[in-house]
Amino acid sequence: MRKCLCLRVHLLLLFALLSTLAFAQGRTLTGTITDEKQAPLSGATITVKGTNVATTTDATGRFTINVPQNGRTLVISYVGMQVQEVAIGTGNLVN
């Protein structure tokens, strides 16, 4: 009986921990970075402003980034181009 109760308590604690981690992660944004001629930019860096969260675009200019709950702005940089800041809206797509 005691062993069963102990197992239940441990499972409940594990579930609570996993639930907390899932809610703390924020959300995942995807998008494509292009230049003024709509050509994809491979290797552009996307950073969540004020954090260490960053990613780079692939060969087709696409990216995926996990944004923490407090993330409000993406900073996009590419060698030879001006850095741009883009406000994070309510959607999950940024182009």
C-alpha positions as CSV (number, residue, x, y, z in Angstrom):
1,M,0.0,0.0,0.0
2,R,2.7,2.4,1.0
3,K,4.8,1.6,-2.2
4,C,1.7,2.3,-4.4
5,L,1.1,5.7,-2.7
6,C,4.8,6.6,-3.0
7,L,4.6,5.8,-6.8
8,R,1.5,7.9,-7.2
9,V,3.1,10.9,-5.4
10,H,6.2,10.6,-7.6
11,L,4.1,10.4,-10.8
12,L,2.1,13.4,-9.7
13,L,5.3,15.5,-9.0
14,L,6.7,14.4,-12.4
15,F,3.5,15.5,-14.2
16,A,3.5,18.8,-12.4
17,L,7.2,19.5,-13.3
18,L,6.6,18.6,-17.0
19,S,3.5,20.8,-17.1
20,T,5.4,23.7,-15.7
21,L,8.2,23.3,-18.3
22,A,5.7,23.1,-21.1
23,F,4.0,26.4,-20.1
24,A,7.4,28.2,-19.5
25,Q,8.6,27.5,-23.0
26,G,6.6,30.2,-24.8
27,R,6.0,29.5,-28.4
28,T,7.7,28.5,-31.7
29,L,7.9,31.0,-34.5
30,T,8.7,30.1,-38.1
31,G,9.4,32.4,-41.1
32,T,11.5,33.3,-44.1
33,I,14.0,36.1,-44.3
34,T,14.4,37.7,-47.8
35,D,16.2,40.7,-49.2
36,E,14.6,43.7,-50.9
37,K,14.2,41.7,-54.1
38,Q,12.5,38.8,-52.3
39,A,15.6,36.5,-52.6
40,P,16.1,34.2,-49.6
41,L,18.9,35.1,-47.2
42,S,20.9,32.0,-46.2
43,G,22.8,32.4,-42.9
44,A,20.9,35.4,-41.5
45,T,20.8,35.5,-37.7
46,I,17.6,35.8,-35.8
47,T,17.8,36.7,-32.1
48,V,15.1,37.3,-29.5
49,K,15.9,40.8,-28.2
50,G,17.2,40.8,-24.6
51,T,17.9,37.1,-24.6
52,N,20.5,34.6,-25.7
53,V,17.9,32.7,-27.8
54,A,19.0,32.8,-31.5
55,T,19.0,30.8,-34.7
56,T,20.1,31.1,-38.3
57,T,18.3,30.7,-41.6
58,D,18.7,27.7,-43.8
59,A,19.6,27.7,-47.5
60,T,16.1,28.8,-48.4
61,G,16.0,31.6,-45.9
62,R,13.7,29.7,-43.5
63,F,14.0,29.6,-39.7
64,T,12.4,28.2,-36.6
65,I,12.9,29.8,-33.2
66,N,11.5,29.1,-29.7
67,V,10.5,32.4,-28.2
68,P,10.3,32.7,-24.4
69,Q,7.1,34.2,-23.0
70,N,8.7,37.6,-22.4
71,G,10.0,37.8,-26.0
72,R,8.5,40.8,-27.8
73,T,11.0,41.6,-30.6
74,L,13.1,39.7,-33.1
75,V,16.5,41.1,-34.2
76,I,17.5,40.1,-37.7
77,S,21.0,40.6,-38.9
78,Y,22.9,39.6,-42.0
79,V,26.5,40.5,-43.1
80,G,26.5,43.7,-45.2
81,M,22.9,44.6,-44.4
82,Q,21.3,46.9,-41.8
83,V,20.1,45.2,-38.6
84,Q,16.3,45.1,-38.4
85,E,14.0,44.7,-35.4
86,V,10.6,43.1,-35.9
87,A,7.8,43.1,-33.3
88,I,6.5,39.6,-32.5
89,G,2.7,39.6,-33.1
90,T,0.2,37.1,-32.0
91,G,0.7,34.7,-34.9
92,N,3.4,32.0,-35.3
93,L,4.7,33.1,-38.7
94,V,7.2,35.9,-39.3
95,N,8.3,36.9,-42.8
